[in-house]
Amino acid sequence: MTGRFEGKVAFATGAARGQGRAVAVAFAREGADIIALDICGAVAPDSPSSIPADFEETVAAVQAQGRQIVAKHGDIRDLAAIEHAIDCGVKTFGRLDFVIANAGISGMGASDQLTTEQWDRMIEVNLSGAWRTCRAAIPHLRATENGVIIFTASATGIKALPGVSHYSAAKHGVIGLMQSLAAELGPKWIRVNAVCSTTVRTPMIEHEAHFRLFRPDLEHPTAADIEKAAARINILPTPWVEAEDVANAILWLCSDEARFITGVALPVDAGFLIK
């Protein structure tokens, strides 16, 4: 099914690594040119950050698929930075068809131990940043028509877990935003959906603080140490899904095969939500 997005343009935030890179490369493989945005720097002390070298790898991976990419450094807390990236991409490619609001941060902590700064930063990045992404992109989608917006939400935006209340609250908000935009933009044939994953194996979770959630009995737990414990949250016996699994779901939601699907929070969750 290669080439199903030939002549189309996709914009992805948080594209330097992880899910964002997987999405950019997947769309390029299907024939789309890419507009990419990433801050490539620290946002939160408890959420591992991307670096410029990561973004360079994404650019090379897209180009290896034979497609063009406009890659800009920028913070999704800055509306002007998002607008600049999209404007540059549209000026280069002439259109915008798909928006993947993917950039975000992780974080952990009991609700009564979170600082005001932790809470505010999580909402500002994961929820308000998603809104800003759409605010900047919607005028271009209206011009193209038949556009699609996809949010990378989370299964914890549907069913909460302890210790991540600020993250879960932000992702619940993303799903509400998705549904509202689907209702607003549907009459213009712009579809809006979200993908809600269980744990995804990316640099966002591959660090000791995350591993310690599952193995607090170990001083320095590794990924291998937590596999059995992490798998217990899912029905399918896996501790996580891969970034490519999320990207594949996003490709499908953007394709003509899903042309009448809008306002949906699609789980890619290994059964997390029914456990």
C-alpha positions, -999 to +999 in steps of 0.1 A: +000+000+000+030+023-005+024+057-021-011+063-007-001+098+004+018+108-028+016+145-033+004+151+003+021+170+032+022+160+069+031+182+098+044+164+130+055+179+163+080+162+186+095+148+154+131+145+166+127+110+180+103+083+193+068+084+180+073+117+162+102+103+141+083+071+135+053+091+122+075+113+100+093+084+084+060+064+080+044+093+061+075+098+040+075+061+031+039+065+019+049+094-004+042+125+017+066+154+023+071+164+059+070+195+080+087+187+113+089+206+146+109+198+178+123+219+206+155+198+207+161+209+243+151+204+279+115+211+289+111+193+322+137+180+345+118+147+349+112+141+312+142+132+290+147+157+262+157+154+226+188+171+212+196+185+177+214+154+167+182+134+171+164+158+148+192+154+122+186+117+123+149+122+116+158+145+086+181+119+072+156+091+077+129+111+058+153+119+030+162+082+028+126+076+018+131+099-011+109+127+003+116+163+013+114+177+048+113+212+063+125+208+099+123+236+124+133+239+160+105+253+181+085+250+213+048+241+212+042+265+240+051+293+215+023+298+189+044+320+167+071+292+164+045+267+153+030+291+128+065+299+114+073+262+109+039+255+092+042+287+071+077+277+059+065+242+050+034+253+032+055+279+013+078+251+002+053+224-005+022+244-014-003+226+010-009+209+043-030+177+045-022+160+078-014+173+113+000+150+140+000+168+173+025+145+190+049+166+211+047+162+248+064+154+280+061+127+306+062+130+344+054+111+376+045+119+411+017+115+436-009+143+433-003+157+467+034+158+460+034+175+427+046+211+426+026+239+410+054+241+384+051+204+375+013+206+371+013+239+351+041+227+328+023+194+320-009+211+311+009+239+292+028+214+270+006+184+266-028+201+264-023+237+255+006+228+232-018+204+213-043+232+210-017+257+197-006+232+171-042+230+158-047+267+161-017+273+138-026+245+113-064+248+109-063+278+085-041+257+062-063+227+065-094+247+056-076+259+025-068+223+014-100+206+027-102+169+034-075+174+060-069+152+090-057+161+126-044+133+148-036+137+185-013+113+201-032+110+234-028+081+258-048+052+272-043+070+305-065+098+289-093+073+292-084+052+322-061+068+348-032+052+366-019+064+400+012+085+401+006+104+368-025+125+376-011+156+358-003+136+327-036+117+328-055+150+332-038+166+303-045+136+281-082+135+291-082+171+280-067+162+247-095+138+240-120+164+249-103+189+225-102+162+198-140+157+201-148+194+200-126+200+170-142+170+152-176+186+157-164+220+146-144+210+115-164+181+103-187+202+081-155+213+062-145+176+057-117+179+082-115+148+103-101+148+138-091+117+158-067+105+186-046+075+192-045+062+227-016+040+234-004+020+263+033+023+272+054+029+241+090+020+240+107+053+233+134+074+250+105+090+269+102+059+291+136+043+288+151+058+319+156+047+354+129+068+370+103+052+349+118+017+355+116+023+392+078+027+391+076-010+382+106-022+403+109+000+434+127-029+451+158-024+428+182+005+432+191+007+395+164-012+375+169-017+338+144-023+309+150-060+312+142-059+350+108-044+344+095-064+315+073-089+335+060-062+359+052-037+331+034-064+311+009-068+339-010-036+330-019-050+295-041-079+284-016-090+257+015-102+275+038-073+264+053-045+285+050-020+257+042-014+221+066+001+195+065+036+181+059+021+147+026+005+160+014+040+169+025+054+135+007+026+117-025+034+134-021+071+126-014+063+089-047+043+088-067+071+104-053+095+079-060+073+049-091+070+027-098+037+043-109+057+074-126+085+055-157+084+076-140+081+110-139+112+131-141+120+167-126+087+177-101+079+204-085+047+190-067+025+215-034+010+205-031-004+240-025-042+241-058-045+260-049-020+288-083-004+287-102-037+293-080-050+320 
